[in-house]
Amino acid sequence: MVNIGDKAPDFVLPATGNRHFHLEDFKGKKNVVLFFYPLDWTPV
């Protein structure tokens, strides 16, 4: 579990064009914001 203020563990996200984004690729270069929301067709 990640708590507020913890450093995020490295992870990989799939992207279009058979590419992948690794969190580590942005270290020291860019700010990263993660945002999660339920799918549009799911009841909340």
Gaussian input, Z-matrix of N, CA and C with variables (Angstrom, degrees):
# hf/3-21g

backbone

0 1
 N
 C     1     B1
 C     2     B2     1     A1
 N     3     B3     2     A2     1     D1
 C     4     B4     3     A3     2     D2
 C     5     B5     4     A4     3     D3
 N     6     B6     5     A5     4     D4
 C     7     B7     6     A6     5     D5
 C     8     B8     7     A7     6     D6
 N     9     B9     8     A8     7     D7
 C    10    B10     9     A9     8     D8
 C    11    B11    10    A10     9     D9
 N    12    B12    11    A11    10    D10
 C    13    B13    12    A12    11    D11
 C    14    B14    13    A13    12    D12
 N    15    B15    14    A14    13    D13
 C    16    B16    15    A15    14    D14
 C    17    B17    16    A16    15    D15
 N    18    B18    17    A17    16    D16
 C    19    B19    18    A18    17    D17
 C    20    B20    19    A19    18    D18
 N    21    B21    20    A20    19    D19
 C    22    B22    21    A21    20    D20
 C    23    B23    22    A22    21    D21
 N    24    B24    23    A23    22    D22
 C    25    B25    24    A24    23    D23
 C    26    B26    25    A25    24    D24
 N    27    B27    26    A26    25    D25
 C    28    B28    27    A27    26    D26
 C    29    B29    28    A28    27    D27
 N    30    B30    29    A29    28    D28
 C    31    B31    30    A30    29    D29
 C    32    B32    31    A31    30    D30
 N    33    B33    32    A32    31    D31
 C    34    B34    33    A33    32    D32
 C    35    B35    34    A34    33    D33
 N    36    B36    35    A35    34    D34
 C    37    B37    36    A36    35    D35
 C    38    B38    37    A37    36    D36
 N    39    B39    38    A38    37    D37
 C    40    B40    39    A39    38    D38
 C    41    B41    40    A40    39    D39
 N    42    B42    41    A41    40    D40
 C    43    B43    42    A42    41    D41
 C    44    B44    43    A43    42    D42
 N    45    B45    44    A44    43    D43
 C    46    B46    45    A45    44    D44
 C    47    B47    46    A46    45    D45
 N    48    B48    47    A47    46    D46
 C    49    B49    48    A48    47    D47
 C    50    B50    49    A49    48    D48
 N    51    B51    50    A50    49    D49
 C    52    B52    51    A51    50    D50
 C    53    B53    52    A52    51    D51
 N    54    B54    53    A53    52    D52
 C    55    B55    54    A54    53    D53
 C    56    B56    55    A55    54    D54
 N    57    B57    56    A56    55    D55
 C    58    B58    57    A57    56    D56
 C    59    B59    58    A58    57    D57
 N    60    B60    59    A59    58    D58
 C    61    B61    60    A60    59    D59
 C    62    B62    61    A61    60    D60
 N    63    B63    62    A62    61    D61
 C    64    B64    63    A63    62    D62
 C    65    B65    64    A64    63    D63
 N    66    B66    65    A65    64    D64
 C    67    B67    66    A66    65    D65
 C    68    B68    67    A67    66    D66
 N    69    B69    68    A68    67    D67
 C    70    B70    69    A69    68    D68
 C    71    B71    70    A70    69    D69
 N    72    B72    71    A71    70    D70
 C    73    B73    72    A72    71    D71
 C    74    B74    73    A73    72    D72
 N    75    B75    74    A74    73    D73
 C    76    B76    75    A75    74    D74
 C    77    B77    76    A76    75    D75
 N    78    B78    77    A77    76    D76
 C    79    B79    78    A78    77    D77
 C    80    B80    79    A79    78    D78
 N    81    B81    80    A80    79    D79
 C    82    B82    81    A81    80    D80
 C    83    B83    82    A82    81    D81
 N    84    B84    83    A83    82    D82
 C    85    B85    84    A84    83    D83
 C    86    B86    85    A85    84    D84
 N    87    B87    86    A86    85    D85
 C    88    B88    87    A87    86    D86
 C    89    B89    88    A88    87    D87
 N    90    B90    89    A89    88    D88
 C    91    B91    90    A90    89    D89
 C    92    B92    91    A91    90    D90
 N    93    B93    92    A92    91    D91
 C    94    B94    93    A93    92    D92
 C    95    B95    94    A94    93    D93
 N    96    B96    95    A95    94    D94
 C    97    B97    96    A96    95    D95
 C    98    B98    97    A97    96    D96
 N    99    B99    98    A98    97    D97
 C   100   B100    99    A99    98    D98
 C   101   B101   100   A100    99    D99
 N   102   B102   101   A101   100   D100
 C   103   B103   102   A102   101   D101
 C   104   B104   103   A103   102   D102
 N   105   B105   104   A104   103   D103
 C   106   B106   105   A105   104   D104
 C   107   B107   106   A106   105   D105
 N   108   B108   107   A107   106   D106
 C   109   B109   108   A108   107   D107
 C   110   B110   109   A109   108   D108
 N   111   B111   110   A110   109   D109
 C   112   B112   111   A111   110   D110
 C   113   B113   112   A112   111   D111
 N   114   B114   113   A113   112   D112
 C   115   B115   114   A114   113   D113
 C   116   B116   115   A115   114   D114
 N   117   B117   116   A116   115   D115
 C   118   B118   117   A117   116   D116
 C   119   B119   118   A118   117   D117
 N   120   B120   119   A119   118   D118
 C   121   B121   120   A120   119   D119
 C   122   B122   121   A121   120   D120
 N   123   B123   122   A122   121   D121
 C   124   B124   123   A123   122   D122
 C   125   B125   124   A124   123   D123
 N   126   B126   125   A125   124   D124
 C   127   B127   126   A126   125   D125
 C   128   B128   127   A127   126   D126
 N   129   B129   128   A128   127   D127
 C   130   B130   129   A129   128   D128
 C   131   B131   130   A130   129   D129

   B1=1.4433
   B2=1.5294
   B3=1.2941
   B4=1.4607
   B5=1.5236
   B6=1.3051
   B7=1.4534
   B8=1.5160
   B9=1.3167
   B10=1.4603
   B11=1.5255
   B12=1.3219
   B13=1.4607
   B14=1.5123
   B15=1.3401
   B16=1.4695
   B17=1.5175
   B18=1.3134
   B19=1.4585
   B20=1.5207
   B21=1.3164
   B22=1.4625
   B23=1.5225
   B24=1.3154
   B25=1.4631
   B26=1.5248
   B27=1.3130
   B28=1.4610
   B29=1.5249
   B30=1.3105
   B31=1.4549
   B32=1.5169
   B33=1.3161
   B34=1.4607
   B35=1.5240
   B36=1.3416
   B37=1.4586
   B38=1.5205
   B39=1.3259
   B40=1.4586
   B41=1.5274
   B42=1.3246
   B43=1.4571
   B44=1.5235
   B45=1.3109
   B46=1.4575
   B47=1.5223
   B48=1.3068
   B49=1.4621
   B50=1.5150
   B51=1.3463
   B52=1.4683
   B53=1.5283
   B54=1.3272
   B55=1.4675
   B56=1.5211
   B57=1.3411
   B58=1.4548
   B59=1.5214
   B60=1.3230
   B61=1.4553
   B62=1.5218
   B63=1.3173
   B64=1.4597
   B65=1.5239
   B66=1.3077
   B67=1.4556
   B68=1.5251
   B69=1.2978
   B70=1.4719
   B71=1.5298
   B72=1.3277
   B73=1.4688
   B74=1.5249
   B75=1.3351
   B76=1.4634
   B77=1.5235
   B78=1.3286
   B79=1.4631
   B80=1.5253
   B81=1.3350
   B82=1.4581
   B83=1.5135
   B84=1.3391
   B85=1.4634
   B86=1.5253
   B87=1.3006
   B88=1.4658
   B89=1.5227
   B90=1.3370
   B91=1.4556
   B92=1.5168
   B93=1.3190
   B94=1.4615
   B95=1.5262
   B96=1.3305
   B97=1.4576
   B98=1.5214
   B99=1.3191
   B100=1.4604
   B101=1.5163
   B102=1.3049
   B103=1.4561
   B104=1.5136
   B105=1.3073
   B106=1.4633
   B107=1.5132
   B108=1.3238
   B109=1.4609
   B110=1.5187
   B111=1.3421
   B112=1.4714
   B113=1.5299
   B114=1.2931
   B115=1.4621
   B116=1.5199
   B117=1.2983
   B118=1.4653
   B119=1.5357
   B120=1.3161
   B121=1.4452
   B122=1.5421
   B123=1.3271
   B124=1.4651
   B125=1.5219
   B126=1.3219
   B127=1.4618
   B128=1.5302
   B129=1.2926
   B130=1.4769
   B131=1.5042
   A1=108.50
   A2=115.48
   A3=121.85
   A4=107.87
   A5=117.14
   A6=122.31
   A7=110.36
   A8=116.45
   A9=121.76
   A10=108.55
   A11=115.33
   A12=121.09
   A13=114.42
   A14=117.82
   A15=121.18
   A16=109.99
   A17=116.00
   A18=119.80
   A19=108.13
   A20=115.62
   A21=119.93
   A22=110.10
   A23=117.26
   A24=119.80
   A25=109.32
   A26=116.70
   A27=119.64
   A28=109.02
   A29=116.82
   A30=121.65
   A31=108.70
   A32=115.69
   A33=122.23
   A34=108.31
   A35=116.51
   A36=122.09
   A37=109.42
   A38=118.01
   A39=120.20
   A40=110.36
   A41=116.12
   A42=122.81
   A43=108.66
   A44=115.81
   A45=119.31
   A46=110.71
   A47=115.81
   A48=120.80
   A49=113.36
   A50=116.62
   A51=121.20
   A52=112.32
   A53=116.12
   A54=121.52
   A55=109.24
   A56=115.38
   A57=122.31
   A58=109.32
   A59=115.61
   A60=121.11
   A61=108.82
   A62=116.10
   A63=122.75
   A64=107.64
   A65=117.34
   A66=120.52
   A67=110.54
   A68=117.10
   A69=122.29
   A70=112.04
   A71=118.01
   A72=121.34
   A73=112.17
   A74=117.65
   A75=121.98
   A76=113.06
   A77=117.82
   A78=122.12
   A79=110.80
   A80=115.58
   A81=121.70
   A82=114.57
   A83=117.97
   A84=121.36
   A85=112.71
   A86=117.19
   A87=122.47
   A88=109.80
   A89=115.92
   A90=120.49
   A91=107.79
   A92=116.27
   A93=121.07
   A94=108.50
   A95=116.44
   A96=122.60
   A97=107.57
   A98=116.70
   A99=121.49
   A100=108.37
   A101=115.67
   A102=121.47
   A103=108.07
   A104=117.30
   A105=121.86
   A106=109.21
   A107=116.41
   A108=121.27
   A109=108.47
   A110=117.04
   A111=119.35
   A112=110.24
   A113=115.33
   A114=119.82
   A115=110.33
   A116=116.47
   A117=121.39
   A118=113.33
   A119=117.77
   A120=119.52
   A121=112.68
   A122=118.52
   A123=119.80
   A124=110.43
   A125=117.93
   A126=119.93
   A127=110.16
   A128=115.81
   A129=120.44
   A130=108.91
   D1=138.98
   D2=177.67
   D3=-102.57
   D4=128.64
   D5=178.95
   D6=-104.06
   D7=163.03
   D8=177.74
   D9=-56.64
   D10=130.80
   D11=179.89
   D12=92.52
   D13=-13.19
   D14=177.42
   D15=-74.22
   D16=149.60
   D17=171.19
   D18=-75.42
   D19=137.02
   D20=-178.93
   D21=-71.32
   D22=139.09
   D23=174.53
   D24=-70.85
   D25=154.69
   D26=178.03
   D27=-64.08
   D28=140.54
   D29=177.49
   D30=-147.06
   D31=167.14
   D32=-178.60
   D33=-124.16
   D34=133.41
   D35=176.23
   D36=-118.24
   D37=136.14
   D38=177.71
   D39=-72.75
   D40=148.02
   D41=178.33
   D42=-133.36
   D43=170.80
   D44=178.80
   D45=-66.91
   D46=161.25
   D47=178.01
   D48=71.84
   D49=27.82
   D50=179.16
   D51=58.01
   D52=33.10
   D53=177.62
   D54=-105.48
   D55=167.77
   D56=177.16
   D57=-138.92
   D58=144.81
   D59=175.18
   D60=-107.07
   D61=126.77
   D62=176.22
   D63=-105.16
   D64=131.75
   D65=178.92
   D66=-55.95
   D67=-38.51
   D68=-178.54
   D69=-59.07
   D70=-27.28
   D71=180.00
   D72=-64.68
   D73=-22.93
   D74=-177.24
   D75=-97.45
   D76=-6.39
   D77=-175.82
   D78=-58.00
   D79=122.48
   D80=178.48
   D81=77.20
   D82=1.91
   D83=-177.28
   D84=-116.14
   D85=-41.26
   D86=-173.64
   D87=-140.03
   D88=155.12
   D89=168.89
   D90=-83.82
   D91=143.84
   D92=-178.95
   D93=-123.46
   D94=130.37
   D95=176.33
   D96=-121.22
   D97=127.12
   D98=176.42
   D99=-104.90
   D100=134.94
   D101=-179.28
   D102=-134.60
   D103=127.26
   D104=-179.72
   D105=-117.97
   D106=139.90
   D107=175.55
   D108=-146.12
   D109=154.59
   D110=179.16
   D111=-69.58
   D112=155.66
   D113=177.09
   D114=-59.72
   D115=150.43
   D116=-175.78
   D117=-58.76
   D118=-30.86
   D119=-174.54
   D120=-98.60
   D121=11.26
   D122=178.96
   D123=-100.35
   D124=141.31
   D125=177.30
   D126=-73.05
   D127=141.50
   D128=-179.56
   D129=-115.98

